[in-house]
Amino acid sequence: MPTTPFPVPRSLTTFPGGAPAGTPVTTTLDPALPPQGYRLRTGPEGVSVHHRDPAGLRYALQTLDQLRAAPDFPETGYDISDHPDFERRGFLLDISRDRVPTRRTLARWVDILSLARFNQFELYTEHTYAFPDHRQVWQDASPLTAGDLRWLDARCAAAGIDLVVNQNTFGHMERFLAHPAYAHRAENPDGFERGGAHHPPSTLAPTAANADFAGSLLTETTAHVRARRLNIGADEPFELGTGRSRDRARRDGLGTVYFDYVTSVLRPWLDAGYTVQFWADVFAGHPELLDRVPPGAIPVLWQYDAPRHIAEVMDIGSTEAGAWQLRGADLHRLRDGFASHGKLLGDARIPYWVAPGAGNWNSVVGRLDNAVENMVDAAEAGLAHGASGYLLTAWGDNGMWDPPSVTFGPAVFGGAASWCLDTNRELDVGAVLDDHVLLDAAGLAGSVLVRLGSVYRLFGVPLLNGSPVARTLFPDTSLPLPDLPTPAALDAAADALAESRRDLSVTDLAAADGDVVVRELLHSIDLAEFAVDVLRARTAVTAGADAIPADTARRLLRRLQPLLAEQQACWLLRSRPGGLDDSLTRIDPLRHQLQRAADR
C-alpha cells in the first residue's frame, strides 16, 4: 500500500515504478509555485524537487525522507504537490504557570514542531525569564536565561522555525505586582473582584511609565533571538477602568484607554521594523477601534472551546454557563466560533491570526476531541475570512499538571490542519503519534492518548475550559462542578482509564523519551482515577466533599501523598524545579476538604 506522508499533502498520486537505490536528487528553484510550496516526483527516472523557496525545499526533503523510509519506495513512484494554507503557523507554550521546561524538553518540542511544519515557536512568559533588574520576581522560578534563549533560537533556526518572544505587558502581571517594589504599577494595588471572588492585582495601570517598563522587558528578551517579530500579549486586563484609570475610562471610554496603552507599547517596535502580535480581546466590545490598528500590528483572535461544546453547555441550562457569564464571558459570541470576529477583522482588511487551543490545560489527561474541533473551526474561519496566521496555544492554568505528552496529539493535528485543512481534517492522530513521534512498535500509545483525550466527556458533565477531572482535583469555589456524574458515567470513565493503563503496559516506544511518556501517562491515569474515586464518594452521599464518610476520606488521603510524590518525580523528568512547589499547592483545597471529612 502506498505511503501517505505527514502532513497529508494537498495533491498526491502514485504509479508503478520507484526510484532506483542511490538515485541523486535534482532540485530546481521555481518562482511559479506558491510560497513555501514544492513539487516532488520520484520514479524510475529519478527524484526531482521543484521548490519556491528554502522553506519549500525543506518540506520537500522532509516528505522525501518519509517516503524513503517506507518499504514500498523502490516499487512506487510519487508525484506530490504541496503548499500551506497559512503562511505563519505558530505554537505557543505557556511556561509561566509554574512549569518551565528543561533544555531537553525544549529540544523535543522543536523536533515535533518541525515534523508538524510549524514555522514559529513562542514561549509565553510573565516572570519566567531571568531579567537582570528583576531578580526578586523570578528567583524561585528556575527561569530561562539569555543563554537558554540563544541556544533555543539556534536550534529553531536550524529547523526552519522562528523563535518569537511572547512577553505579556498589560494583564497577567500578578507575579510582578505581588512584590512591594512593583505595587505602584498596578491599576488596583489592593486587588479586584471577579466572578464573586477577590483576586490579587494583575493589571498594569495604563501609564506612560508602565509602557516604558513593559518595553524594557521586551528589549531584554528580544536581544537574544533573531526573529524580527514579537508578541506583546496585552490580554485580559481585568481591572482596567476600575482603579487608577477609572476617571479617564469614564471620560474617553474603556476601549480608548486600552488601545492608547497598547499602541504606546507597540509603536517603538513597529518603528524598528518588527511585526508585533497582540491579543484581539478588545475588538469584541470595541469594533470602532479597528481603524486604529497600525501597519505591522497583528491582532490574534483566540477561542479555546469548540462551538459545539459551548452550545452543549448553554443548552443544558446548568449553572456552568451562568458562572462563566458572571466572569464576563460572552457565550453567545463564543458559540459562533471564530467566524464572527474573523469576518469582522477580515472585512476591515486587517491582517490577523486565529489562535485555537490544545485543550491540555485544566484536564490532566487532555480534551483532544474538543481541541480538534476548535482547531478545525479556527482553520475554516481563518481561511474563509483571510487570516494570515494560525497560532496553536498550550496554556498551563492551575499549575500545568498535564504532562507534555498530552499535548503531542494536538500539536501534530494543529500543525497539519494549519498546513492543509482539506487533506488533514480526518487525520488519524493516534497513528501519526505512533509512527512519527512515539515510534511505538505495538501501535498502541497513540490510541491511548486519543482515548485519554476523550475521557472527560464520559463523565456526562459538560464544562467550559476544563474537565471534571481537573475541577475535582483543583476545586474552585467560583467554578464548582454544576452536577455530579452518575455512577454509570463514573464506571465508564474508570473503564476507559483502566483500558489505557493495560495498553500502556504492552507498548514498545523507541522514542528517546518513550520511558518518560509511559511513566507520566500512567501517573496521569492515576490522578484521573483518584478524581473518579473522589467523585464516587461525593456521589454516594449526594453532598460536598466535607460530607464524605470519615473512613473513605482517610483512605483517599493515604492515596494522595504517593500521588504527589510521583507528580514531583514526573515533573522533574521534563521540567525545572522552580515552580513545582507552587504547582503542588493547587491541590491543597481538595486535601483540606478531605482532611476535614477525615477529622469529623
N, C-alpha and C positions, 0 to 999 in steps of 0.2 A: 504494500500500500504506500503511495507517495507520501513523503513527509510534508507536514504543514508547519512552516516556521512560526516562531513567536516574535513579535505580534503577527497576527494573521495579515498577510499583505492584501492590498485592495485589488490586486489582479494577479492570479497565479494559474498558469496552465502547465501541464506536463505532457510528455511524449516519450515514446520508447527511445532508448539510447542515451546513456550518460556520458559524462566527460571522462576520458581515459585518465588513469593514475598519473600524477605528476604534470598534468596539463597546466601551462602557465596561464595567468590571469591578465587579460588586457583591459586597461582602463581608459576611458575617454571622457573628457570634460564636455558636458552637453548643456549649454545655456538654455535650451528649449524646454528642459524639464522643470517642474515646479521646485521651489526652494526645498532643500533637504531631500529631494527626490532622487530616485535611481531606477535603472532597469538592469536586471541581472538575467543573463542567459547562460545555461550550461547544456552541453550536449557533445556529440562526437567531434564537432568542430572546435571545441574548447570552452573556455569560460570568458565571458566578456561582461564588463561593467560600464554602463554609461551613468554618469552622476552629474548633478547640477553644481555641487559644491563639496567642500571637505566633509560636511555632515552627511550628505548623501552617500559619499564613498564609504564612510564609517558604517552606515547602516546596511549598505550592500554587502560589505565584507562580513558584518555580523550575521546576516542572513546566510551567506555562503558557508560560514563556519558551521551553522546548524545543519545545513544540507549535507555537508561533507561528513558530519558525524553520524548520519543515518545510513543504515545498511543498504538502502536502495540507490544510493548516489551513483554507483557505477553503471546501473541499468536504466536510470530515469533521467530524462532531460527536463529542465525547468526554465520557464520564461516568466519572470516576475517583474511587475512594475509597481512602484510604491512611493508615496509621499505622505506627509502628515496633514491631518485636519487642522491642527492648531500649531502655529509657528512656535509658541513657547509652551512647554509642558513641564510644570514645576511640581516639586514635592516639598511640603513644609513639615518639619519635625519639631514638635514642641520640646524644648529642653529646659523650660523654666518651671514646670510643675514637678520639681524635685528630681526627676531622672535625667542626669547628664551622662550621655553615652561615653564609653571608653573609645580610644582611637580604633581598636579592633572592631567595635560595633559600627563606628562611622565608616570604616573601610568596607564592611559588609553591606551597609546601605548603599555606598557608591556602586558596588558591583550589581546590586539588584536594580538600582535606578538606571544604570547603563543598559542592562538587559531589557528593561521596560521602555527604553528610549525617552526617558526624561532628559531634558537639557537644562534644568535649573534645580538647584537644591538650596532650600532656605532653612536655616536653623533659627527658630523663633526664640529670642532671648528677651528677658526682662532684667534679671540680676545675675545671670549665669555666664557672664564674660568678666574676666579679671581686669576691670577698668582701673588704671593706676591710681586715680584720685578718689576711688570709692570703695576702698578695701572693706570697710565695715559692712557694706551691703552684700558682698559675695564671699566673705572669708570662710563661711561654713558650707559653701555650696559646691566645692570641687569644680570651679568654673572652667570653661575653655580659656586658654591663654592665647596671646598673639602667636606663639609658636604653633599651637594647635590649628589655628586658622590658616596659617601659611602652609602647613603640612596638608591639611584637608583641601585647600584651594589647589594645590599641585595635583593631588590625586583626582580631584574633579576635572581639572583641565585635561589630564591625560585620558579621561573617559568621555570627553566631549560635553562636559557639564559645567555650567556656570555656578559657582558658589556665591550666593547672594545674601548680603546682610539683611536680617529681619529683626529690627530692634524697635520695640514699642516706645512711643514718645508722648502719649497722652493718657489714655486709660490703662488699667492693669499695671500701675506703677506702685502697688502697695508694698513691694519689698524695699523700695527706696523710702517711701513715705512713713514706714514703720519706725524709722530711726529719727531721733530728735533733730539731727543736723539737717534733715530734709523736710521736716514738718511744715516749714513756712512755704513750701512749694505747693502744698495741697489746696485743692478747691475747698475742701472741708476738713481741716486738721482733726476734728473730733469724729470723723466718720459720717456715715449716712444710713438711711433706712431704704431697704429694697426687699420686696416680697415678704413683708411682715417681719423682717429681721434686721438687726443692726450690723453694719459691716465697717471695718476699718477703712480709712481713706485710701482711695485707689487712683484718683484722677488728679493730674497736674492742673493748677489754675492756668487759664489761657492767657498768660502774660508774655511779654517780650523776653523777660529774663528766663522764663521756663523754656521758650522756644530756643534760646541760645544754649541752655543746659541740655536740651534734647539733641541739639545739633552737635554738641561736644561728644555725646555718647556715640553718635553716628560717625563722627570723624575718627574716633579711636578704632572702631571696628572695621570700617571700610579701608583703613590704611593697610590692612593685611590680606586683602583679596583683590583680584584683578578685574572683576566684573564692574562695568560702569552702570550698574543698576542697583537699587536697594528697595527695601520695603519698610516704611516708617510706621506701619500698623495704624495707630490712631483710632482704634475701635473702642466701643463701649465705655465712653466717658460718663459713667452712670450719674455722677454728682453734678455734672455741668449745669450751670444756671441755678444752682441751689445754695451757693456759698459766695465766694469772692466775685464770681461773675454774675450774680443774681441781678443787680441793677442794670448792667449792660444788656443782659439777655432780655429783660423786660422792655428795654428801650429799643434795641436793634433786632431782636429775635434770636432764638437759640441757635438756629441754623447758621446765621451770620457769624455769631460768636465762635461757633465750632470751626467754620471754614476759614475765617480770618486767621485763627491759630494754625490750622493745618497748612494753610498757604505759606505762613511765615516759616514753618519747618521745611516745607517743600522747596521754597524759592532758591535758597543758596545751592541746592543740589541740582536743580534744573538749570540754573545759570552755569553750573560747572559741567553741563553736558550729560548728566545722569538721567536715566529713566527711573521714575520713582513710583512705586506701588503704594496704595493705601486702601484701607477697608472702606467699602462703599455704604456703610450703615446710614450715613446722613441723608442720602438721597431718597430713602424710603419715606421720610416725613417732610423732606425739603427739596422737591424736584426743581424748585426755582433756582437752586444753586448750580444746576448742571452747566449753565453757560459760563460759570466761573472756573471750571476746571482748566488749568493752564496746559499748554502743549508739553508733552513729556510726562505728565502725571497720569497714572493708570489706576482708576478705581477698580477694586476687586470685590466682586459680588459673592457673598457666601451664604450657604444654607446647608444644614447638616442632618436633616431628616428628609426622606423621600416624601413627595406629596401624598402618595397613597397611605403612608404611615401616619402622617399628620391628620389626614381625613379620618382614619380609623379612630384615632384618639378623640377627635372632635365629635364624631358621630355616635360614639357610645355614651356620651354625656357624663363621663366620670369627672371627678374633682381634678384630674390631671390637667385638663385644658384650662380650668379656672386658675390653678396655681401658676401656670406659665403666663397667663394674661395678667395676673397680678404683678408679675415680674416685668411686664411691659412688652411681651411677645405679641406680635400681630399674626395670629394663627391663620386668619383668613388670607393674608398675603402669602404666608408660607405654604398654605395649601395649594397655591398656584405654582409652586416650584420656582425655578429660575426664569421662567418665561416672561412674567410681567415686568420685572425690573430689568431683565435683559433687553426687552423691547424698548423700555424707557431710555436706557443708555445707548442702544443701537440707533434708535430714531434720532437721538441728539448727536449722532456721529462722533461719540466719544469713544476712543479706544478703551476697552475694558476687558477684564478677565472674569471667569467663573471659578468658584472655589467650593467644590463639594468636600465631604469628609470621609475619612477612612473607617469611621464607626468603631474605632478601637477603644476610645475613652469611655469612662463610666460603664464598663461592660465586663471586664476581666477576661472574657473569652471571645469578645468581638460581637459585632452586629453586622455580619458580612452581607446578608441579603439586603438589608436596608442601605448599606453603603453602596452596593452595586446599583440599586435603583436610583440613589442620589447621584452617583457618578454619571449614569446614563442620562438622567434628566438634565444635568449640567451640560453635558456634551450636546444633547439635542437642542437645548435653548441657546447655547453658545453658537452653534453652527447656524441656527435659524436667524439669530439677531446680531451676528457679526463680531462675536468675541474674538480677540486676538490671542488669548492665552487661557490656560487651564491650570489651576493650582490645587492639587490634592493635599488636604491638610490632615495631619495626625496629631491631635491635641492630647493633653495629659491631665485633664481635670481630675481632682481628688487624688493627686499623688501618683498618677500613672501606674496603677497596679497591673495593668495588662502588660505582658511581656512583648518585646519587639516582634516575635514571630507571629503574633496575632495580626499584625499589620502587613505581613508579607503578601497575603492574598489581595487585600485592597490595593496594594502598591502595583502588583502586576496587572490587575484589571484596570486600574486608573491610567497606567501608562498606555496600555493597549487601546482603551476607549478614547483617549485623547489623541492617539496616533491615527486610528481609523475606526470610527464607531461602527460603521456598517458591517465590517468584516469581523469585528471583535465583540459585538453585542452579546453573542451567545458563547463567549469564551468559556472553556472548561478550566476554571481556576485551579481546581484540585490537580488536574493533570499537568498544568503548567508548573505548579509548585513542585510536584514530584519529579518532573523531567528536567527542569532548568534551575530550580532554586534549592530544593532539599535533596535532590538526587536519591530518591527513595526507591531501591530495587524492588521493594514489596508493593509499591504503588498505593500506599495507604495514608501516609502522613498528610498529603494534600487534602484528601477527603475528610480526614479528621478535622483539619482547620475549617473546612467548609461546613461540616456538621456542627462544630462548636459555634460557628458564627450564626447559626440559626436557633440555638438552644433558647435564647431569650424569648422567642415567640411561643415556645411550648408552655410557658407559664400562663399564657392567656390573659396577661395584664399589660395592655399597650401603654407605653411610656414615651415621652419625648426626651431626646438627648441622653438616653441611658437605658439600662436593662434592670430587671428585678434583682439580678444577682448583685449588681453594684449598689442599688438602692437598699438592699438588705444589709450588706456588709458595711456600708458607709451612710448610715441614716442621717437625713437632713430634715429637721422639723418643718422647714418651709416647703419641702417637696416629699411628703410621705407617700408610701405606696397607696394608690387610690383604692385598691382592693387586694385581698389576699387570694393567692391562687387556690384552685380547688385541689383536693387530694389527688384526683386523676391527673391534673396538669403537673403536679409535683412528681408523680410517678413517671410521666412521660419525659420530663426533664432529666430525672435521675437515670432513666434507661439510656437516654442519648449520651449522657456523660459516661456511664459505665461502658457503653459500646466504644466510645472514643478511647477510654483507658485500655480496653482489650486490644484495639487496633494498634495503639502506640507500642504495646508490648512486643509486637512482631514486625515493626518497621525496620528498615535497614538503610539508614541515611548515610550517604557518602559525603555530604557537605561538611566543610570544616567545622561548622558549628552544629552538626547534627546531634551530638550528645546533649548540647545545651538546649536545643529546640525540644527534644523529647522531655528533658527534665523540667523545663519551665512550663510546658504544656500539661504535664502530669500534675504539677503544682497548681496550675490554674484550674484544672478539673477538681482538685481537692478543695480549693476555695469555693468553687461553684457548688460542689456537693455540700459543703458546710452551710452555704446560704440556703440550699434546699432544706436542710435539716432544721435550720432556724425557722424557716417559714412553716415547716411541718409542725413545729412546736407551737408557733403562734396560731396556726390554723386550728390546731386541736383544742385550743381554749377560746378561739374567736375573740382574741383581745391582743393587746400590745405585748412587746417583749417582756415588760415587767411582770406580766401575768403568767409567764411560762413557769411550770412547776419547778420547785427548787432543785429537785434531783436532776431534771432534764437540763436546767441551766448549768449545774455543776459539771455534767458530762460535756456540754458544749464548751465550757471554759477550759476543761482539761485538753480538749482538742485544739483550742485556739493557739496556745503557746507554741506547739510544734509547727503549726502553720506559719506563724510569724517568723520562726527561726528559718524555715525553708524559704519564705519570701525574701529574707535578708540574704540568704545564700544565693538564690537565683538572681537577685538584683546585682550582686557583686560580680557575677559572671559576665554581665553586659554593661554595667553602669558604674559610675564613680561613687565613692561612699557619701560624698556630700549630698544632702537632700534625703537620704534614706530614713533618718530618724523622723524628719517632718512627714514623710510619706506614711510611715508606720503609724503615726498618731491619728491618721484618718479613720482607723478602725476603733479608736477609743470610745466613741459614743456607743457602739454596739457592745463593746466589752463592759462598759459601765452599766448598760441595761441588763446584761446577763448577770453581772455581779450583784446588782440589786435584787434580781429574782432569786439568785442562789442564797442570798443572806436572809431572805424572809423567814 
